[in-house]
Amino acid sequence: MLPVNAQAGMPLPQRADEALVRSLASQFRAVNVLWIVITVLQVASCAGVFCAAWNVYVLVQRWRIPRLIEARSPAVVRMYEDDIAWFVTFLAMNILLGGVVGAALIAWEFFAIRSKVLANRHLFEGVAVPAGQLA
Protein backbone atom coordinates (compact mmCIF):
# COMPACT_ATOMS: atom_id res chain seq x y z
CA MET A 1 0.00 0.00 0.00
CA LEU A 2 1.32 3.45 -0.91
CA PRO A 3 1.77 6.05 1.86
CA VAL A 4 -1.01 8.64 1.98
CA ASN A 5 -0.48 12.40 2.11
CA ALA A 6 -2.18 13.36 5.38
CA GLN A 7 -3.21 16.77 4.06
CA ALA A 8 -4.60 15.75 0.66
CA GLY A 9 -5.58 12.16 1.47
CA MET A 10 -3.97 10.99 -1.77
CA PRO A 11 -1.27 8.34 -2.25
CA LEU A 12 2.25 9.70 -2.49
CA PRO A 13 4.60 8.18 -5.04
CA GLN A 14 7.80 6.81 -3.54
CA ARG A 15 9.85 9.59 -5.17
CA ALA A 16 7.74 12.26 -3.46
CA ASP A 17 8.33 10.53 -0.11
CA GLU A 18 12.07 10.51 -0.68
CA ALA A 19 12.05 14.14 -1.79
CA LEU A 20 10.12 15.16 1.32
CA VAL A 21 12.49 13.28 3.64
CA ARG A 22 15.52 14.83 1.90
CA SER A 23 13.94 18.28 2.13
CA LEU A 24 13.23 17.91 5.85
CA ALA A 25 16.77 16.71 6.56
CA SER A 26 18.20 19.54 4.46
CA GLN A 27 16.10 22.13 6.29
CA PHE A 28 17.25 20.78 9.64
CA ARG A 29 20.88 20.96 8.49
CA ALA A 30 20.31 24.59 7.49
CA VAL A 31 18.88 25.30 10.95
CA ASN A 32 21.99 23.74 12.51
CA VAL A 33 24.34 25.87 10.39
CA LEU A 34 22.42 29.03 11.22
CA TRP A 35 22.66 28.16 14.93
CA ILE A 36 26.45 28.04 14.54
CA VAL A 37 26.43 31.51 12.95
CA ILE A 38 24.17 32.91 15.70
CA THR A 39 26.34 31.36 18.40
CA VAL A 40 29.50 32.92 16.99
CA LEU A 41 27.80 36.33 16.89
CA GLN A 42 26.49 35.93 20.44
CA VAL A 43 29.90 35.07 21.82
CA ALA A 44 31.05 38.49 20.57
CA SER A 45 28.68 40.23 22.99
CA CYS A 46 28.81 39.91 26.77
CA ALA A 47 25.02 39.66 27.08
CA GLY A 48 24.90 36.88 24.51
CA VAL A 49 27.53 34.61 26.06
CA PHE A 50 25.02 32.68 28.20
CA CYS A 51 22.64 32.33 25.28
CA ALA A 52 25.53 31.23 23.05
CA ALA A 53 26.54 28.54 25.55
CA TRP A 54 22.95 27.31 25.70
CA ASN A 55 22.74 27.28 21.89
CA VAL A 56 25.94 25.22 21.64
CA TYR A 57 24.57 22.69 24.14
CA VAL A 58 21.30 22.38 22.19
CA LEU A 59 23.12 22.22 18.85
CA VAL A 60 25.29 19.32 20.05
CA GLN A 61 22.17 17.49 21.29
CA ARG A 62 20.34 17.93 17.98
CA TRP A 63 23.21 17.52 15.48
CA ARG A 64 22.21 13.95 14.54
CA ILE A 65 18.57 14.72 13.81
CA PRO A 66 19.02 15.16 10.02
CA ARG A 67 20.44 11.62 9.86
CA LEU A 68 17.50 10.33 11.91
CA ILE A 69 15.12 12.06 9.50
CA GLU A 70 16.88 10.46 6.52
CA ALA A 71 16.73 7.07 8.27
CA ARG A 72 13.02 7.69 8.86
CA SER A 73 13.46 6.99 12.54
CA PRO A 74 10.29 6.85 14.67
CA ALA A 75 12.30 8.86 17.23
CA VAL A 76 11.74 11.95 15.05
CA VAL A 77 7.97 11.78 15.47
CA ARG A 78 8.31 11.12 19.22
CA MET A 79 10.70 14.08 19.54
CA TYR A 80 8.23 16.46 17.92
CA GLU A 81 5.26 15.08 19.85
CA ASP A 82 7.02 15.24 23.22
CA ASP A 83 9.14 18.40 22.91
CA ILE A 84 6.56 21.21 23.07
CA ALA A 85 7.90 22.29 26.49
CA TRP A 86 11.43 22.28 25.05
CA PHE A 87 10.37 24.57 22.18
CA VAL A 88 8.66 27.00 24.58
CA THR A 89 11.66 27.06 26.95
CA PHE A 90 14.20 27.49 24.16
CA LEU A 91 12.09 30.21 22.54
CA ALA A 92 11.69 32.10 25.85
CA MET A 93 15.43 31.94 26.59
CA ASN A 94 16.30 33.29 23.13
CA ILE A 95 13.76 36.11 23.36
CA LEU A 96 14.78 37.08 26.91
CA LEU A 97 18.47 37.06 26.06
CA GLY A 98 18.09 39.01 22.85
CA GLY A 99 18.20 36.13 20.43
CA VAL A 100 15.52 37.41 18.06
CA VAL A 101 17.09 35.57 15.12
CA GLY A 102 17.24 32.46 17.29
CA ALA A 103 13.54 32.85 18.03
CA ALA A 104 12.89 33.02 14.27
CA LEU A 105 14.85 29.77 13.76
CA ILE A 106 12.84 28.07 16.49
CA ALA A 107 9.63 29.22 14.80
CA TRP A 108 10.91 27.92 11.43
CA GLU A 109 11.63 24.50 12.90
CA PHE A 110 8.36 24.40 14.83
CA PHE A 111 6.04 25.51 12.04
CA ALA A 112 7.84 24.29 8.90
CA ILE A 113 9.79 21.17 9.81
CA ARG A 114 7.79 19.85 12.80
CA SER A 115 4.42 20.25 11.07
CA LYS A 116 5.64 18.34 7.98
CA VAL A 117 7.11 15.53 10.09
CA LEU A 118 3.89 15.11 12.06
CA ALA A 119 1.69 15.38 8.94
CA ASN A 120 3.82 12.67 7.28
CA ARG A 121 4.41 10.48 10.32
CA HIS A 122 3.78 7.40 8.18
CA LEU A 123 7.24 7.95 6.65
CA PHE A 124 8.86 7.49 10.06
CA GLU A 125 6.69 4.99 11.91
CA GLY A 126 7.35 1.31 11.56
CA VAL A 127 10.90 1.85 10.30
CA ALA A 128 13.56 -0.10 12.16
CA VAL A 129 16.62 2.05 12.93
CA PRO A 130 19.83 0.57 14.34
CA ALA A 131 20.28 1.49 18.02
CA GLY A 132 23.54 3.35 17.30
CA GLN A 133 21.67 5.94 15.21
CA LEU A 134 19.22 7.00 17.90
CA ALA A 135 19.90 10.33 19.58
MARTI-486984 format. One line per 10 residues: number of its first residue (from 1); their letters; for each residue x, y negated, z of C-alpha. Coordinates in steps of 0.25 Angstrom, whole numbers, plus 2048, in hexadecimal, padded with zeros to 3 digits. Example, Ala and Ser with C-alpha at 12.3 -4.5 7.8 and 13.67 -1.06 7.14 Angstrom:
2
1	AS	831,812,81F ~ 837,804,81D
***
This chain:
135
1	MLPVNAQAGM	800,800,800 ~ 805,7F2,7FC ~ 807,7E8,807 ~ 7FC,7DD,808 ~ 7FE,7CE,808 ~ 7F7,7CB,816 ~ 7F3,7BD,810 ~ 7EE,7C1,803 ~ 7EA,7CF,806 ~ 7F0,7D4,7F9
11	PLPQRADEAL	7FB,7DF,7F7 ~ 809,7D9,7F6 ~ 812,7DF,7EC ~ 81F,7E5,7F2 ~ 827,7DA,7EB ~ 81F,7CF,7F2 ~ 821,7D6,800 ~ 830,7D6,7FD ~ 830,7C7,7F9 ~ 828,7C3,805
21	VRSLASQFRA	832,7CB,80F ~ 83E,7C5,808 ~ 838,7B7,809 ~ 835,7B8,817 ~ 843,7BD,81A ~ 849,7B2,812 ~ 840,7A7,819 ~ 845,7AD,827 ~ 854,7AC,822 ~ 851,79E,81E
31	VNVLWIVITV	84C,79B,82C ~ 858,7A1,832 ~ 861,799,82A ~ 85A,78C,82D ~ 85B,78F,83C ~ 86A,790,83A ~ 86A,782,834 ~ 861,77C,83F ~ 869,783,84A ~ 876,77C,844
41	LQVASCAGVF	86F,76F,844 ~ 86A,770,852 ~ 878,774,857 ~ 87C,766,852 ~ 873,75F,85C ~ 873,760,86B ~ 864,761,86C ~ 864,76C,862 ~ 86E,776,868 ~ 864,77D,871
51	CAAWNVYVLV	85B,77F,865 ~ 866,783,85C ~ 86A,78E,866 ~ 85C,793,867 ~ 85B,793,858 ~ 868,79B,857 ~ 862,7A5,861 ~ 855,7A6,859 ~ 85C,7A7,84B ~ 865,7B3,850
61	QRWRIPRLIE	859,7BA,855 ~ 851,7B8,848 ~ 85D,7BA,83E ~ 859,7C8,83A ~ 84A,7C5,837 ~ 84C,7C3,828 ~ 852,7D2,827 ~ 846,7D7,830 ~ 83C,7D0,826 ~ 844,7D6,81A
71	ARSPAVVRMY	843,7E4,821 ~ 834,7E1,823 ~ 836,7E4,832 ~ 829,7E5,83B ~ 831,7DD,845 ~ 82F,7D0,83C ~ 820,7D1,83E ~ 821,7D4,84D ~ 82B,7C8,84E ~ 821,7BE,848
81	EDDIAWFVTF	815,7C4,84F ~ 81C,7C3,85D ~ 825,7B6,85C ~ 81A,7AB,85C ~ 820,7A7,86A ~ 82E,7A7,864 ~ 829,79E,859 ~ 823,794,862 ~ 82F,794,86C ~ 839,792,861
91	LAMNILLGGV	830,787,85A ~ 82F,780,867 ~ 83E,780,86A ~ 841,77B,85D ~ 837,770,85D ~ 83B,76C,86C ~ 84A,76C,868 ~ 848,764,85B ~ 849,76F,852 ~ 83E,76A,848
101	VGAALIAWEF	844,772,83C ~ 845,77E,845 ~ 836,77D,848 ~ 834,77C,839 ~ 83B,789,837 ~ 833,790,842 ~ 827,78B,83B ~ 82C,790,82E ~ 82F,79E,834 ~ 821,79E,83B
111	FAIRSKVLAN	818,79A,830 ~ 81F,79F,824 ~ 827,7AB,827 ~ 81F,7B1,833 ~ 812,7AF,82C ~ 817,7B7,820 ~ 81C,7C2,828 ~ 810,7C4,830 ~ 807,7C2,824 ~ 80F,7CD,81D
121	RHLFEGVAVP	812,7D6,829 ~ 80F,7E2,821 ~ 81D,7E0,81B ~ 823,7E2,828 ~ 81B,7EC,830 ~ 81D,7FB,82E ~ 82C,7F9,829 ~ 836,800,831 ~ 842,7F8,834 ~ 84F,7FE,839
131	AGQLA	851,7FA,848 ~ 85E,7F3,845 ~ 857,7E8,83D ~ 84D,7E4,848 ~ 850,7D7,84E
***
